[in-house]
Amino acid sequence: MSRDKVVITGIGAVTPNGNNVNEFWTSLTNGISGIGPITYFDSSNHRVKIAGELNGFQPDSILDPKEIRKLDPFSIYALVATQEAISMSGLESESLNPDRIGVTIGTGVGGIQTLEDQQRVIDQKGARRVSPQFVPKMIANIAGGHLSIRWGLRGPNQTVTSACASATDAIGMAMRLILSGDADAMVTGGTEASVTALTIAGFANMKALSQSNEIPERASRPFDKDRDGFVLGEGSGMLVIERESHAKNRGAHILAELAGYGSTDDAFHITQPSKGGSGALKAMERAIKDAGLNIDDIDYINAHGTSTPYNDKNESAAITELFKNHCEKLKVSSTKSMTGHLLGAAGGIEAVASVKSVLEQTLPPTINYDTPDPECALDYVPNIAQSSNVNSVLSNTFGFGGHNAVICIRKYS
């Protein structure tokens, strides 16, 4: 018995290389990086002085300035990206049942900027000066709460934190809520505002970040032999997904099908992937099976591709082992080469990129790919976007704690 299709009717993005979907996609397909010197704080005493900050972002075109002051940036990014996705989908109609529309959103560190700010307040001015807005600005679930309040969405509302797999897990869980009959439509994706002094220092001191400070736009170099760590980024990627019949009944324009989801854990190490990427392999395998597809049906993988030595070789090993001879045709690329790593929001913006790949029949490149690594021996769409027949895409995200999450996006037919 075939199950209902879940379809994507809206996408929204706020990223280091584009403040909406069109800007983001144009940057990706032209190989434009959003990585540059850190401007949010004085990084002179930090090992790492680069990040993927938002550029020219103006939330006051959508949100009231008074409202902005009450929000942590991670909530602001989610609200702006969701506005674009909902406007595209037409989900704002008063004829829809808000009890059947929910929110599932992923974030890795939530309102960490607010946490750092208020820690300074209590250290310098004392406990009585801590803002009463501190807790409702900082808690990780508050972005999802704001989305429901703004659009009156009274269906299921959940926040997922599974490190860098958060947004992909959120999208997969949202799909499950629709398939189980708990919702007709869901707003889903991820958001992160983690370019802060504490976050940069923490990742740098565990030697996870690239220290290629001299030429920031070349620092993120997934699958390249000379890669030396990831570059931290920020932003949000959001989708509107619906039961196919719900979308058709309201005359929505369907962008793509959200066809499958797979999730596993390595049960191996808190920060390192399992050798050979066994957990990642199983997550990809589950997503393909969930979509009702075969291995040979996958045309393209938007890889986790962080630019770290461990991830890239193990993800490549997992893909090679799973796809075997199909690797001769399979295309793989990492858009993190242009955005940096958005942690819990990575799967959100990469899902948006995957939808656009299907719509535009175009593969975004892995830029900064200059020196092949013998341990990474796939076709990484080096440096230049390619036109290609793209019917089925996997979007991979893997996180600290051994979390692996993969979704499958298909051309709608």
JOGIQUI-V620578 format. One record per run of one state. SS is the DSSP state (helix for helix, strand for strand, loop for the rest). FROM is the first residue (numbers start at 1). TO is the last residue. Records with the same first field share a line. If there is no record, write none. Layout:
BEGIN
SS = FROM-TO ; FROM-TO
END
This chain:
BEGIN
loop = 1-5 ; 16-17 ; 19-20 ; 30-35 ; 38-49 ; 53-58 ; 62-64 ; 70-72 ; 90-97 ; 107-111 ; 126-126 ; 130-133 ; 139-141 ; 152-156 ; 161-162 ; 180-184 ; 193-196 ; 206-208 ; 210-215 ; 219-223 ; 225-229 ; 231-231 ; 234-234 ; 250-255 ; 266-274 ; 291-294 ; 298-299 ; 303-308 ; 329-330 ; 334-335 ; 340-340 ; 342-342 ; 361-361 ; 364-365 ; 367-371 ; 374-375 ; 377-381 ; 383-385 ; 388-391 ; 400-402 ; 411-413
strand = 6-15 ; 18-18 ; 36-37 ; 50-52 ; 101-106 ; 157-160 ; 185-192 ; 209-209 ; 224-224 ; 230-230 ; 232-233 ; 235-243 ; 256-265 ; 300-302 ; 331-333 ; 341-341 ; 362-363 ; 366-366 ; 372-373 ; 376-376 ; 382-382 ; 386-387 ; 392-399 ; 403-410
helix = 21-29 ; 59-61 ; 65-69 ; 73-89 ; 98-100 ; 112-125 ; 127-129 ; 134-138 ; 142-151 ; 163-179 ; 197-205 ; 216-218 ; 244-249 ; 275-290 ; 295-297 ; 309-328 ; 336-339 ; 343-360
END
